[in-house]
Amino acid sequence: MATSPASRGTEPFLADLDLRPLPLADPQGLEPVGLALGKGRGALEVAVTRLAHHPTQAAMRTVWRGRHGGRAVPLLLVALHGDRAAICGPGGEEPPVYLDLDRGMVERLCRAALTEPDRHAASRFLRAAIPELETPLPGLRNEGLFATHELARDVPARRDWAQAQQAATPLLALRGRPLLQGLGFQIEDLPGHAAILRAGAVL
């Protein structure tokens, strides 16, 4: 099945995946793009839609409920509009809605959730990760290593910041061992499930 482009004038969303057809009972102005499925029985569903303007919370919940239909599956509804995105889900009687998020971050969130081993792991991941999208440094859990102010404002002001961003962009879709190796670490496996990371070339 062919992947539909997810938004006019921008790169396709989840471009390397073959999205399934996405019927919507009550689209509320959202144009279906396609459906991506996670792993295992009752797999996570990522329903991708688009529209020309910002959606409302009410519209997102209406479309989510119409697609979910009370089934025992986690569902993440994505509504793309330009370089922004809104999401709803993955579950609950009043599924949470997040509006005006960075499209790239939402795409990486979806990719990570789709690789989880089953629907339960995908749901746990999404419930923990989604609220972080509205924090000053989404995806970064800073626990006393540096001042958050330094990371949020001073580090991006460095003269080598643009070069570092360009070098890091290809690594955004990586996880686990490939990510560590992409960051320049050498991995020395030990007996059992342990390994030693050795600093290699700096990214």
N, C-alpha and C positions, 0 to 999 in steps of 0.2 A: 504494500500500500504506500502511496506517495505521501510525503510530509507536506502539509500545507504551510505556506508562509504565515507567520503569526502576527505580523504587523506590517502595514504598508510603509515603505521608506526606511525600514530597519532590518537588521539581520533576523532571520527566522528564529523562533523560540524552540529550543530542544531540536535543533536542525538535524542532528544525526539520528534521531529516532523516527521510526515509522509510526506516526500517530494514527489511531483508529478513528473511524467516523464518530462524531459526538452529537447524537440527537438530544435536543433540549425541549422539554414539554412547554415551558414558559420562559423564553429567552430574555424578556425584559430589555430588549435592545442589544443584548450581547450576541455577537456573531460567532458561532462555533468554529473553532480551528481544528481541534482533534483531541484524542484521549490517549494518554500514556498510562501503562499499567506497571505496577511494581512486581514484587516476587511473592510466590507462595499462593496458597488458597485464600480466596477473599481478598485479593491483593489491593494495595493502595491504588486509587484512581487519581490521576492529575488531569483535570478537565480544563483545557486551554481555550479561552475565548478572546475576543478583541472588541473594541468599540472606539468611537472617535472622541469620547470625552470621559471625564472621571465618572465612575459608577457610584451609586449610593449604597449605603449599607443595606437598606431594605431590598434593593434589586439583587444584590449579591446573595443575600439569605434566601430570597425567593427562588433564584436559579439553583442554588445549592440544594435546597429541600426538594425541588422538582427532580433533580438528577439523582439525589441520594435515595429518595423514596423509602426511608426507614430501614435500609439494608444494613447488615452488620459489616460494612466495609468502610475504611477511612476514605474520605473524599476531600481533595484540595482543589477548589475552584480558583482559577487564575484568570483575571481580566486585564488584558494588555491595552494600554493607550499611550502611543508614542514611546518614550523612553521610561515610562513609569508603569507600575502594575499594582493591582489590588488582588488580595487573596481572601478566601473564606474557607474555614474548615480547620482541622480535618474531621471534627465530630461534635456531638453535643446537641441538645435541644435548641440552644441559641448559639450556633457556631460562631466563633470569633471572626470579625472582619477587620482587615488592615488595609487602609487606603493609602495611595500615593507613596508606594515603595519604589526603590530602585529596581528596574527591570532585570539588570544583570545579577543582582543579589538574589532575586526571586528565582531566576533560572538555576543558579547554583544550588539554592535550597531544594528545588524540585529534583535536580539530578542526584543530590545526596540522598534524598528520601527514597527515590526509586531504586537505589542500590541496596537498601536495607534488606535483610534476609526474609522478612515476612511483614505482614500488616501491623503486627503488634510493635515490632521494632520501628517501623516507619512512623507509626502514630506517636511513639515516645520521642523519637527524634524531632518530629515537627512541633510537638507541644513544647519542647525545650528550646528549639531554635527560633521559632517564629517570633516570639516576643523580643528577641535580641535584634530583630531587623529595625526596630524603632529606637535603638540605643545609639549614642554618639559614635561608637566603634563596633558596628555589628559584626559578629563572628569572632570577636577578640574578647577573651575573658582575662582581664587584667587583675591579677591577685597579688599586688604589692611589688611587682617587678620594676615598674616605672610609674611615674605620675601620669594619670590619664590625660591631664592637660598637655603634657609633653608629647604624648603619642598623638593626640588629636590635632594639635596646632603647630607645635615646633618642628616635629619630624617632617611633616609635609612641606615645610618651608626650606628644607635643606636643598642645596644646589643640585645634588645628585638624585633628588626624588623622582623626577620624570624618567630618568634612566632606569631607576630601580623598578618603577611601575611597568615600564616596557619589558624589562627582563622577567618580571613576575607574572605577567599576563598569561603566558602559555601554561603556567602551573595551576591556574584557578580551578580547572576541572579535575585535578589529580587528588588522590587520597591515599593514605597509608604509605606503604613502602615507596611507590613511585614518587610521591610528594617529597618524602625525606631525601631521596636521591636527587630529585630536581633542585632541592634547596642546597645541594652540595655536600650532604653528609655521606660518609661511607658506612655501610652497615655490616658489622661483624657478628654473625650468628653464633650463639652459645648453645650448649645442650639445653633441651627443654624448649621453653617459649621465650627465652631471654635473648637480648641482642645488645651490642655496644654501638653507640653512634660516635663516629669519629669525624671531627670537622675536616671538611675537604675544601674545595674551591668555594669562595664566597660568591653568592648570587649577585 
